[in-house]
């Protein structure tokens, strides 16, 4: 990453991929049992959308420290999301290939948030 902050959150691969994962999870959870509408479905969707939303909010802030704060929140949402997906897999709401594919995306997003946080820390 260059020494400059991105011009827009839309320029960040982290934001782009997390938005794709969010879309995937909205589609996947649409097929889950209706009795989970206000439980696991709601929690998964909230955690998923939190990632790109916090990256976008952080990118819109004035300083690298503020940006880092929101990227840290996004990283926490990734950990929450991983836990929720483990529960969903244990309940057989997700088949193994879908679970593995989403988990791989989450791991990649985790690496990206760590890299971005390091970059932002260097700018403080």
N, C-alpha and C positions, 0 to 999 in steps of 0.2 A: 504494500500500500504506500502511496506517496505521502509526503509530509502534509498535504492539504486534506482537510475534511471533504467528504463527498459534497457535490453541489446539491444533491437530492437523495433522499432515502431510496428512490427508484433506481439509483445507480449502484446500489449495494446488492451483490449476489446473495448475501444473507437474507435480505428483505424479499428478493424475488423467489428464492427457494422456499422460504417459510410461508409465503403466500400460496405457493403451489401445494405445500403440505396441508395448509389450512383448507384449501378447496377439496383436496382428497379426503380429508377427515370429515368434512361436512357431508360429502357424498356417501362415504362409508357408514357414518352413523345414521344416515337416513334409513338404513335397513335394519337397524337394531330394534329390539323389542320396544313397543310403545310405552310400557311401564317404566322405561329408563329415560323418558323424555325430560323429566325434571331432575334426574339423577346423573347417571354416567354420561349420557349424551350431552347434556348441558355443560358438565364439567370439562369434557374433552373439547368441545367447541370453544368454550371460554379460554381454556389454556392454549389451544392452537392459535386463536386469533390474537392472543396476547403477545405472541412472539413478533409477528410483523408490525403490530401496532406500537409496541415499545421501541422497536428499532426505528420506526418512522418518527416517533415522538422524540427520541434521543437525537436523531440526525437533525431535527429541527431546532435543537437547543443551541445556545451560543458558545459553549465551551466544551473541550474534550472531556472534562470531568463530568459535566452534566450528561453528555452522550454516553459515557461509560456507565453511569448510574442506570440508565434505561436498558443498555445492553445487558447489564447484570440481571435486571429484572427479567428480560427475555430468556436469559440462560436458566433462571429459576423456573420459568414456565416450561422450558424444555424438559427439565427434570420431573416436574409435575406431570407433564404429558406422558412421559415414558412410564411412570407409575400407573397412570390411568389406563394406558394401553396394555400393561401387564395384567391388570384386573380384567379388562375386556377379553383378553386372550384366554385367561383362566376360566371365564364364563362362556367361552366359545362364541363370543360375539364377532371375533375376528378369526379368519382362517390363518394358518401358519405362514403361507407365502405373503399374504397381505401384511400381517404383523411384522414379518422380517423386513419387508420392503420399507415400511413406514419407520421402523426402528433404525434402519440404516440411514434414512434421511435425517432422523433426529440426531444420530451420532455425528453425521457430517455437519449439521447445523451447530452442534455443540463445539466442534473443532473451529468452525468459523467464528462463533461468538468469542471463544478464547483468543483467537488470533486478533480479532478486532479490539478486544479489551487490552491486549498487550500493546497494540499500536496506539491506542488512545492513552494508555498510561505513559508511554514514552513522550507524549506531547504535553503532558501536564507541566 
